[in-house]
Amino acid sequence: MVFQVRDGAGRVLMHSYGASAEPLTIKLAQGFSEEAGWRVYTEPAVSGTVFVQVAELDTRRNEETFEAATGFLAPMVILIPLSAVIAWLVLARSLRPIATLRGQISARHGDNLAPIHTGELPSELAAIAKSVNSLMQRLSIALDAEKEFTTNAAHELRTPIAGALAQTERLIAETTDEAAGKRPRQIKAALTELAGLSEKLMQLARADAGIAVAGKTADIMAVASLVVADFEQHNQYKGRLCLETPANGKAYAAIDTDALAIVLRNLIENALRHGAEGAHVVVRIGDGSLSVINDGLVVSAPSGLVKRFERGATRAEGSGLGLAIVNKILQQIDATLVLNSPATGRRDGFEATIRFPVV
């Protein structure tokens, strides 16, 4: 900055080093003014007989403004991202207990009602966790009572049903009159259906108890071969099953062998019972998958058939529990059951595909 001291007539009486000897402005008026690239401030003194003018080049002012802005913005460019990172870390640390509690609640289901650990949770969240634990305890008691009733009922029914069937068959054998033997045969059919329902209830109880046991490994091909061979022993199913195996001849799944046999038996039984009469049923083993495909009418909304006692539009006998048992077992090992109708690549039929998790 430079200055000039001028008299009332405008003559320069004194000026600073670097200032011009010529007047900075033509007029002498108090205040700011712009002239010849200078920003000038004029202040009168000694009753208006002397004027002091202080001036700065516009270019210098712009440089200083830019330097001030740069000096302010440069730290902000660094501090804003750093503040954001710090705020994110603080929030993440603060919200971690909430995420932990949410994850533990999400992991609870019908097969896992273990209490949520509250030791590492803040007092506010610990109160919520205790309430959830209390709810799960009551739910566990109700589920256990239901499972126990189903298991006991199915188990207790097996013996009297078997005895009644034996007596009915003996009655049929001893009856020589065709008309008199009609009613015992009807009783036998009803008892056979009841025995099938009892067996399904037993399987359902085992599924609810966690028969799948994730961690075990089953040979899919070996189990499928045994189940198919068992069905082939019945005259009504002989020659109707077609087992397709992978090219490498190997297929394994992380599931208990008995559980896999129950799953496969239910799928094949459904395919044989509800498919077209006398049509073939394909049991196809793929890489990490197992499919059972039959011919027959298209089933609308097949995904809803996994509900208990849910049956499609069919005249075939059944309890409506087969797919529910299959789905329950597969849920325990994080496998998925996909139902398609019509079957893949066909205009009709029904296809049930299991996708096993990677072993």
C-alpha beads as a LAMMPS data file, in Angstrom:
LAMMPS data file: protein, C-alpha beads

359 atoms
358 bonds

1 atom types
1 bond types

-500.0 500.0 xlo xhi
-500.0 500.0 ylo yhi
-500.0 500.0 zlo zhi

Masses

1 110.0

Atoms # bond

1 1 1 0.000 0.000 0.000
2 1 1 1.123 3.580 -0.699
3 1 1 -0.008 6.959 0.580
4 1 1 0.052 10.612 -0.410
5 1 1 -0.496 13.764 1.651
6 1 1 -2.043 16.574 -0.384
7 1 1 -3.100 20.137 0.351
8 1 1 -6.477 21.640 -0.326
9 1 1 -5.434 22.566 -3.864
10 1 1 -4.550 18.972 -4.643
11 1 1 -0.784 19.289 -4.705
12 1 1 1.225 16.377 -3.367
13 1 1 3.028 17.465 -0.211
14 1 1 4.480 14.110 0.740
15 1 1 4.237 10.497 -0.496
16 1 1 5.492 7.069 0.532
17 1 1 8.239 5.089 -1.114
18 1 1 6.996 3.584 -4.333
19 1 1 4.127 6.028 -4.670
20 1 1 3.954 8.302 -7.711
21 1 1 4.628 12.002 -7.341
22 1 1 1.537 12.637 -9.419
23 1 1 -1.823 12.826 -7.627
24 1 1 -3.612 9.515 -7.282
25 1 1 -7.019 11.074 -7.963
26 1 1 -8.248 14.180 -9.701
27 1 1 -10.857 15.024 -7.093
28 1 1 -10.435 15.084 -3.371
29 1 1 -13.558 13.535 -1.828
30 1 1 -13.770 11.639 1.411
31 1 1 -14.243 7.893 0.980
32 1 1 -13.308 5.163 -1.476
33 1 1 -12.747 5.675 -5.188
34 1 1 -11.316 3.768 -8.160
35 1 1 -8.876 5.390 -10.548
36 1 1 -6.201 4.166 -12.952
37 1 1 -6.084 0.674 -11.442
38 1 1 -5.863 1.916 -7.851
39 1 1 -8.285 1.518 -4.983
40 1 1 -8.000 4.822 -3.077
41 1 1 -9.319 5.959 0.298
42 1 1 -9.301 9.685 1.018
43 1 1 -9.556 11.192 4.510
44 1 1 -9.532 14.983 5.159
45 1 1 -7.626 16.380 8.144
46 1 1 -6.779 19.723 9.757
47 1 1 -10.194 21.187 8.975
48 1 1 -10.047 20.130 5.370
49 1 1 -6.751 21.791 4.543
50 1 1 -4.835 18.520 4.290
51 1 1 -5.938 15.261 2.696
52 1 1 -4.406 11.842 3.322
53 1 1 -4.885 9.263 0.557
54 1 1 -4.069 5.576 1.003
55 1 1 -4.071 3.431 -2.142
56 1 1 -3.634 -0.179 -3.201
57 1 1 -3.342 -1.653 -6.669
58 1 1 -6.405 -3.653 -7.770
59 1 1 -4.143 -6.502 -8.921
60 1 1 -2.531 -6.664 -5.492
61 1 1 -5.958 -6.710 -3.815
62 1 1 -7.030 -9.565 -6.076
63 1 1 -3.847 -11.478 -5.240
64 1 1 -4.421 -11.033 -1.513
65 1 1 -8.062 -12.053 -1.850
66 1 1 -7.018 -15.185 -3.744
67 1 1 -4.334 -15.977 -1.145
68 1 1 -6.843 -15.527 1.685
69 1 1 -9.382 -17.734 -0.043
70 1 1 -6.736 -20.364 -0.788
71 1 1 -5.507 -20.256 2.795
72 1 1 -9.067 -20.840 3.989
73 1 1 -10.147 -23.443 1.450
74 1 1 -7.020 -25.608 1.523
75 1 1 -7.540 -26.691 5.152
76 1 1 -11.262 -27.160 4.460
77 1 1 -10.532 -29.530 1.577
78 1 1 -8.544 -31.671 4.000
79 1 1 -10.733 -31.234 7.072
80 1 1 -14.132 -31.918 5.469
81 1 1 -13.288 -35.471 4.217
82 1 1 -11.383 -36.157 7.425
83 1 1 -14.352 -34.978 9.492
84 1 1 -16.669 -37.147 7.396
85 1 1 -14.482 -40.206 7.939
86 1 1 -14.265 -39.539 11.681
87 1 1 -18.046 -39.007 11.889
88 1 1 -18.638 -42.237 9.950
89 1 1 -16.321 -44.195 12.254
90 1 1 -17.975 -42.740 15.337
91 1 1 -21.468 -43.508 14.007
92 1 1 -20.443 -47.015 12.940
93 1 1 -19.045 -47.684 16.379
94 1 1 -22.151 -46.250 18.034
95 1 1 -24.549 -48.221 15.816
96 1 1 -22.604 -51.494 16.008
97 1 1 -24.607 -52.792 19.010
98 1 1 -27.845 -52.128 17.088
99 1 1 -26.534 -54.056 14.077
100 1 1 -25.438 -56.884 16.381
101 1 1 -28.869 -57.066 18.022
102 1 1 -30.599 -56.950 14.627
103 1 1 -28.389 -59.782 13.336
104 1 1 -29.093 -61.937 16.390
105 1 1 -32.848 -61.382 16.096
106 1 1 -32.728 -62.162 12.354
107 1 1 -30.922 -65.437 13.076
108 1 1 -33.781 -66.628 15.290
109 1 1 -36.445 -68.827 13.723
110 1 1 -38.502 -71.894 14.519
111 1 1 -35.390 -74.068 14.758
112 1 1 -33.267 -71.529 16.612
113 1 1 -34.899 -69.864 19.600
114 1 1 -31.743 -69.576 21.698
115 1 1 -31.660 -66.514 24.001
116 1 1 -29.918 -63.396 22.727
117 1 1 -26.726 -62.531 24.625
118 1 1 -27.165 -59.192 26.407
119 1 1 -23.770 -58.882 28.092
120 1 1 -22.167 -56.668 25.416
121 1 1 -25.260 -54.588 24.660
122 1 1 -25.943 -51.094 26.075
123 1 1 -28.564 -50.956 28.790
124 1 1 -31.175 -49.493 26.408
125 1 1 -30.761 -52.331 23.896
126 1 1 -30.350 -54.965 26.606
127 1 1 -33.901 -54.206 27.779
128 1 1 -35.198 -54.821 24.238
129 1 1 -33.179 -58.040 23.977
130 1 1 -34.607 -59.297 27.273
131 1 1 -38.138 -58.667 26.021
132 1 1 -37.365 -60.561 22.809
133 1 1 -35.892 -63.426 24.858
134 1 1 -39.038 -63.590 26.935
135 1 1 -41.165 -63.718 23.787
136 1 1 -38.999 -66.462 22.273
137 1 1 -39.196 -68.481 25.462
138 1 1 -42.992 -68.440 25.351
139 1 1 -42.887 -69.265 21.641
140 1 1 -40.482 -72.143 22.277
141 1 1 -42.797 -73.609 24.923
142 1 1 -45.740 -73.414 22.512
143 1 1 -43.766 -74.989 19.646
144 1 1 -42.406 -77.760 21.863
145 1 1 -45.906 -78.566 23.045
146 1 1 -47.140 -78.724 19.452
147 1 1 -44.224 -80.912 18.327
148 1 1 -44.631 -83.220 21.309
149 1 1 -48.334 -83.596 20.651
150 1 1 -47.756 -84.351 16.944
151 1 1 -45.011 -86.865 17.702
152 1 1 -46.923 -88.644 20.439
153 1 1 -50.162 -88.727 18.460
154 1 1 -48.473 -90.138 15.362
155 1 1 -46.483 -92.652 17.382
156 1 1 -49.456 -93.832 19.403
157 1 1 -51.602 -94.211 16.292
158 1 1 -49.168 -96.478 14.449
159 1 1 -49.713 -99.577 16.595
160 1 1 -53.545 -99.584 16.716
161 1 1 -53.721 -98.731 12.996
162 1 1 -51.379 -101.615 12.149
163 1 1 -53.441 -103.930 14.335
164 1 1 -56.698 -102.786 12.731
165 1 1 -55.204 -103.288 9.261
166 1 1 -54.129 -106.816 10.143
167 1 1 -57.570 -107.658 11.469
168 1 1 -59.221 -106.151 8.372
169 1 1 -57.008 -108.146 6.013
170 1 1 -57.838 -111.305 7.963
171 1 1 -61.524 -110.451 7.751
172 1 1 -61.238 -109.984 3.985
173 1 1 -59.457 -113.333 3.635
174 1 1 -62.114 -115.120 5.676
175 1 1 -65.046 -113.541 3.821
176 1 1 -66.117 -115.567 0.814
177 1 1 -69.142 -113.497 -0.119
178 1 1 -68.220 -110.734 -2.592
179 1 1 -70.914 -108.360 -1.336
180 1 1 -69.938 -108.901 2.302
181 1 1 -66.263 -108.331 1.513
182 1 1 -66.887 -104.889 0.007
183 1 1 -67.153 -103.120 3.361
184 1 1 -63.944 -104.651 4.851
185 1 1 -62.072 -103.550 1.728
186 1 1 -63.379 -100.009 2.193
187 1 1 -62.266 -100.123 5.828
188 1 1 -58.830 -101.312 4.715
189 1 1 -58.514 -98.418 2.239
190 1 1 -59.447 -95.913 4.960
191 1 1 -57.006 -97.473 7.427
192 1 1 -54.251 -97.467 4.791
193 1 1 -54.821 -93.768 4.192
194 1 1 -54.778 -93.140 7.942
195 1 1 -51.528 -95.113 8.250
196 1 1 -50.018 -92.932 5.498
197 1 1 -51.103 -89.790 7.333
198 1 1 -49.589 -91.136 10.553
199 1 1 -46.301 -91.778 8.734
200 1 1 -46.326 -88.238 7.331
201 1 1 -46.935 -86.807 10.788
202 1 1 -43.971 -88.791 12.093
203 1 1 -41.791 -87.428 9.301
204 1 1 -43.046 -83.914 10.009
205 1 1 -42.198 -84.323 13.683
206 1 1 -38.666 -85.464 12.752
207 1 1 -38.337 -82.497 10.410
208 1 1 -39.438 -80.096 13.150
209 1 1 -36.896 -81.693 15.484
210 1 1 -34.073 -80.852 13.049
211 1 1 -33.378 -84.139 11.302
212 1 1 -31.314 -82.502 8.527
213 1 1 -28.282 -81.870 10.808
214 1 1 -26.242 -79.473 8.677
215 1 1 -22.590 -80.503 8.627
216 1 1 -23.096 -84.119 7.544
217 1 1 -22.537 -85.141 3.930
218 1 1 -24.733 -87.524 1.961
219 1 1 -24.067 -89.299 -1.335
220 1 1 -27.004 -88.142 -3.461
221 1 1 -26.536 -90.868 -6.074
222 1 1 -26.439 -93.676 -3.524
223 1 1 -29.535 -92.431 -1.698
224 1 1 -31.435 -91.833 -4.941
225 1 1 -30.582 -95.297 -6.213
226 1 1 -31.872 -96.933 -3.021
227 1 1 -35.109 -94.917 -2.965
228 1 1 -35.796 -95.535 -6.664
229 1 1 -35.094 -99.272 -6.222
230 1 1 -37.527 -99.364 -3.296
231 1 1 -40.308 -97.804 -5.385
232 1 1 -39.533 -100.197 -8.256
233 1 1 -40.397 -103.138 -5.982
234 1 1 -44.052 -102.073 -6.051
235 1 1 -45.848 -103.386 -9.111
236 1 1 -47.827 -100.187 -9.599
237 1 1 -44.617 -98.140 -9.900
238 1 1 -42.418 -100.660 -11.693
239 1 1 -40.754 -99.202 -14.805
240 1 1 -42.076 -95.673 -14.222
241 1 1 -38.943 -94.166 -12.643
242 1 1 -35.986 -92.921 -14.696
243 1 1 -32.811 -91.994 -12.781
244 1 1 -30.475 -89.574 -14.589
245 1 1 -27.008 -89.189 -13.017
246 1 1 -24.217 -86.679 -13.717
247 1 1 -21.425 -87.518 -16.166
248 1 1 -18.733 -87.639 -13.485
249 1 1 -20.803 -90.083 -11.418
250 1 1 -20.444 -88.050 -8.212
251 1 1 -22.888 -85.849 -6.316
252 1 1 -22.837 -84.912 -2.630
253 1 1 -24.902 -82.654 -0.392
254 1 1 -24.462 -81.302 3.137
255 1 1 -27.439 -83.147 4.638
256 1 1 -28.109 -86.183 6.794
257 1 1 -28.629 -89.350 4.732
258 1 1 -31.978 -90.229 6.369
259 1 1 -33.218 -86.668 5.841
260 1 1 -32.253 -86.805 2.160
261 1 1 -34.086 -90.130 1.786
262 1 1 -37.243 -88.628 3.347
263 1 1 -37.002 -85.614 1.021
264 1 1 -36.530 -87.724 -2.097
265 1 1 -39.210 -90.251 -1.135
266 1 1 -41.788 -87.507 -0.658
267 1 1 -40.938 -85.825 -3.970
268 1 1 -41.102 -89.108 -5.912
269 1 1 -44.311 -90.168 -4.156
270 1 1 -45.946 -86.851 -5.071
271 1 1 -44.756 -87.128 -8.679
272 1 1 -46.090 -90.684 -9.040
273 1 1 -49.356 -90.021 -7.277
274 1 1 -50.299 -86.688 -8.859
275 1 1 -48.726 -87.108 -12.313
276 1 1 -50.356 -88.513 -15.404
277 1 1 -51.422 -92.122 -14.917
278 1 1 -48.738 -94.534 -16.071
279 1 1 -46.381 -91.704 -17.144
280 1 1 -42.674 -91.759 -16.395
281 1 1 -41.097 -89.767 -13.570
282 1 1 -37.568 -88.440 -14.065
283 1 1 -35.190 -88.171 -11.104
284 1 1 -32.361 -85.983 -12.348
285 1 1 -29.171 -85.456 -10.332
286 1 1 -27.099 -82.431 -11.328
287 1 1 -24.173 -80.449 -9.985
288 1 1 -25.449 -79.405 -6.555
289 1 1 -29.076 -79.980 -7.538
290 1 1 -31.725 -82.680 -7.563
291 1 1 -34.901 -82.570 -9.677
292 1 1 -38.015 -84.741 -9.819
293 1 1 -40.118 -84.199 -12.955
294 1 1 -43.446 -85.756 -13.967
295 1 1 -46.056 -85.392 -16.698
296 1 1 -49.494 -84.073 -15.959
297 1 1 -51.739 -81.036 -15.909
298 1 1 -50.268 -77.600 -15.214
299 1 1 -50.551 -76.599 -11.544
300 1 1 -51.328 -72.959 -10.823
301 1 1 -49.293 -71.189 -8.098
302 1 1 -47.108 -74.217 -7.291
303 1 1 -45.072 -72.315 -4.687
304 1 1 -48.084 -72.289 -2.346
305 1 1 -48.063 -76.084 -2.091
306 1 1 -45.275 -76.004 0.533
307 1 1 -47.832 -74.999 3.164
308 1 1 -48.993 -77.748 5.498
309 1 1 -52.141 -79.582 4.423
310 1 1 -52.191 -77.547 1.196
311 1 1 -53.239 -79.571 -1.845
312 1 1 -53.644 -78.604 -5.472
313 1 1 -56.568 -79.356 -7.738
314 1 1 -56.141 -83.130 -7.825
315 1 1 -58.319 -86.161 -7.239
316 1 1 -55.427 -88.297 -6.045
317 1 1 -55.299 -89.221 -2.400
318 1 1 -52.819 -87.434 -0.193
319 1 1 -52.324 -85.577 3.071
320 1 1 -50.919 -82.299 1.752
321 1 1 -47.822 -82.700 3.943
322 1 1 -45.209 -84.083 1.518
323 1 1 -43.867 -80.776 0.158
324 1 1 -44.192 -79.144 3.581
325 1 1 -41.920 -81.841 5.054
326 1 1 -39.447 -81.419 2.190
327 1 1 -39.370 -77.638 2.553
328 1 1 -38.957 -77.836 6.344
329 1 1 -35.963 -80.176 6.071
330 1 1 -34.299 -78.139 3.334
331 1 1 -34.622 -74.922 5.326
332 1 1 -32.451 -76.448 8.038
333 1 1 -29.474 -76.777 5.668
334 1 1 -30.086 -73.510 3.756
335 1 1 -31.100 -75.418 0.626
336 1 1 -33.905 -74.116 -1.604
337 1 1 -36.901 -75.866 -3.119
338 1 1 -38.060 -74.481 -6.481
339 1 1 -41.412 -75.639 -7.875
340 1 1 -42.239 -75.082 -11.547
341 1 1 -45.343 -75.978 -13.540
342 1 1 -45.120 -76.531 -16.436
343 1 1 -41.788 -78.288 -16.061
344 1 1 -38.702 -76.728 -17.632
345 1 1 -38.678 -77.247 -21.384
346 1 1 -42.190 -78.744 -21.398
347 1 1 -45.722 -77.532 -21.973
348 1 1 -47.134 -79.373 -18.988
349 1 1 -45.980 -81.395 -15.998
350 1 1 -44.573 -80.496 -12.618
351 1 1 -40.939 -80.044 -11.599
352 1 1 -39.498 -79.901 -8.073
353 1 1 -35.849 -78.847 -7.949
354 1 1 -33.608 -78.789 -4.882
355 1 1 -30.556 -76.536 -4.932
356 1 1 -28.109 -77.624 -2.254
357 1 1 -25.510 -75.273 -0.757
358 1 1 -21.922 -75.866 -1.868
359 1 1 -20.307 -78.683 0.095

Bonds

1 1 1 2
2 1 2 3
3 1 3 4
4 1 4 5
5 1 5 6
6 1 6 7
7 1 7 8
8 1 8 9
9 1 9 10
10 1 10 11
11 1 11 12
12 1 12 13
13 1 13 14
14 1 14 15
15 1 15 16
16 1 16 17
17 1 17 18
18 1 18 19
19 1 19 20
20 1 20 21
21 1 21 22
22 1 22 23
23 1 23 24
24 1 24 25
25 1 25 26
26 1 26 27
27 1 27 28
28 1 28 29
29 1 29 30
30 1 30 31
31 1 31 32
32 1 32 33
33 1 33 34
34 1 34 35
35 1 35 36
36 1 36 37
37 1 37 38
38 1 38 39
39 1 39 40
40 1 40 41
41 1 41 42
42 1 42 43
43 1 43 44
44 1 44 45
45 1 45 46
46 1 46 47
47 1 47 48
48 1 48 49
49 1 49 50
50 1 50 51
51 1 51 52
52 1 52 53
53 1 53 54
54 1 54 55
55 1 55 56
56 1 56 57
57 1 57 58
58 1 58 59
59 1 59 60
60 1 60 61
61 1 61 62
62 1 62 63
63 1 63 64
64 1 64 65
65 1 65 66
66 1 66 67
67 1 67 68
68 1 68 69
69 1 69 70
70 1 70 71
71 1 71 72
72 1 72 73
73 1 73 74
74 1 74 75
75 1 75 76
76 1 76 77
77 1 77 78
78 1 78 79
79 1 79 80
80 1 80 81
81 1 81 82
82 1 82 83
83 1 83 84
84 1 84 85
85 1 85 86
86 1 86 87
87 1 87 88
88 1 88 89
89 1 89 90
90 1 90 91
91 1 91 92
92 1 92 93
93 1 93 94
94 1 94 95
95 1 95 96
96 1 96 97
97 1 97 98
98 1 98 99
99 1 99 100
100 1 100 101
101 1 101 102
102 1 102 103
103 1 103 104
104 1 104 105
105 1 105 106
106 1 106 107
107 1 107 108
108 1 108 109
109 1 109 110
110 1 110 111
111 1 111 112
112 1 112 113
113 1 113 114
114 1 114 115
115 1 115 116
116 1 116 117
117 1 117 118
118 1 118 119
119 1 119 120
120 1 120 121
121 1 121 122
122 1 122 123
123 1 123 124
124 1 124 125
125 1 125 126
126 1 126 127
127 1 127 128
128 1 128 129
129 1 129 130
130 1 130 131
131 1 131 132
132 1 132 133
133 1 133 134
134 1 134 135
135 1 135 136
136 1 136 137
137 1 137 138
138 1 138 139
139 1 139 140
140 1 140 141
141 1 141 142
142 1 142 143
143 1 143 144
144 1 144 145
145 1 145 146
146 1 146 147
147 1 147 148
148 1 148 149
149 1 149 150
150 1 150 151
151 1 151 152
152 1 152 153
153 1 153 154
154 1 154 155
155 1 155 156
156 1 156 157
157 1 157 158
158 1 158 159
159 1 159 160
160 1 160 161
161 1 161 162
162 1 162 163
163 1 163 164
164 1 164 165
165 1 165 166
166 1 166 167
167 1 167 168
168 1 168 169
169 1 169 170
170 1 170 171
171 1 171 172
172 1 172 173
173 1 173 174
174 1 174 175
175 1 175 176
176 1 176 177
177 1 177 178
178 1 178 179
179 1 179 180
180 1 180 181
181 1 181 182
182 1 182 183
183 1 183 184
184 1 184 185
185 1 185 186
186 1 186 187
187 1 187 188
188 1 188 189
189 1 189 190
190 1 190 191
191 1 191 192
192 1 192 193
193 1 193 194
194 1 194 195
195 1 195 196
196 1 196 197
197 1 197 198
198 1 198 199
199 1 199 200
200 1 200 201
201 1 201 202
202 1 202 203
203 1 203 204
204 1 204 205
205 1 205 206
206 1 206 207
207 1 207 208
208 1 208 209
209 1 209 210
210 1 210 211
211 1 211 212
212 1 212 213
213 1 213 214
214 1 214 215
215 1 215 216
216 1 216 217
217 1 217 218
218 1 218 219
219 1 219 220
220 1 220 221
221 1 221 222
222 1 222 223
223 1 223 224
224 1 224 225
225 1 225 226
226 1 226 227
227 1 227 228
228 1 228 229
229 1 229 230
230 1 230 231
231 1 231 232
232 1 232 233
233 1 233 234
234 1 234 235
235 1 235 236
236 1 236 237
237 1 237 238
238 1 238 239
239 1 239 240
240 1 240 241
241 1 241 242
242 1 242 243
243 1 243 244
244 1 244 245
245 1 245 246
246 1 246 247
247 1 247 248
248 1 248 249
249 1 249 250
250 1 250 251
251 1 251 252
252 1 252 253
253 1 253 254
254 1 254 255
255 1 255 256
256 1 256 257
257 1 257 258
258 1 258 259
259 1 259 260
260 1 260 261
261 1 261 262
262 1 262 263
263 1 263 264
264 1 264 265
265 1 265 266
266 1 266 267
267 1 267 268
268 1 268 269
269 1 269 270
270 1 270 271
271 1 271 272
272 1 272 273
273 1 273 274
274 1 274 275
275 1 275 276
276 1 276 277
277 1 277 278
278 1 278 279
279 1 279 280
280 1 280 281
281 1 281 282
282 1 282 283
283 1 283 284
284 1 284 285
285 1 285 286
286 1 286 287
287 1 287 288
288 1 288 289
289 1 289 290
290 1 290 291
291 1 291 292
292 1 292 293
293 1 293 294
294 1 294 295
295 1 295 296
296 1 296 297
297 1 297 298
298 1 298 299
299 1 299 300
300 1 300 301
301 1 301 302
302 1 302 303
303 1 303 304
304 1 304 305
305 1 305 306
306 1 306 307
307 1 307 308
308 1 308 309
309 1 309 310
310 1 310 311
311 1 311 312
312 1 312 313
313 1 313 314
314 1 314 315
315 1 315 316
316 1 316 317
317 1 317 318
318 1 318 319
319 1 319 320
320 1 320 321
321 1 321 322
322 1 322 323
323 1 323 324
324 1 324 325
325 1 325 326
326 1 326 327
327 1 327 328
328 1 328 329
329 1 329 330
330 1 330 331
331 1 331 332
332 1 332 333
333 1 333 334
334 1 334 335
335 1 335 336
336 1 336 337
337 1 337 338
338 1 338 339
339 1 339 340
340 1 340 341
341 1 341 342
342 1 342 343
343 1 343 344
344 1 344 345
345 1 345 346
346 1 346 347
347 1 347 348
348 1 348 349
349 1 349 350
350 1 350 351
351 1 351 352
352 1 352 353
353 1 353 354
354 1 354 355
355 1 355 356
356 1 356 357
357 1 357 358
358 1 358 359
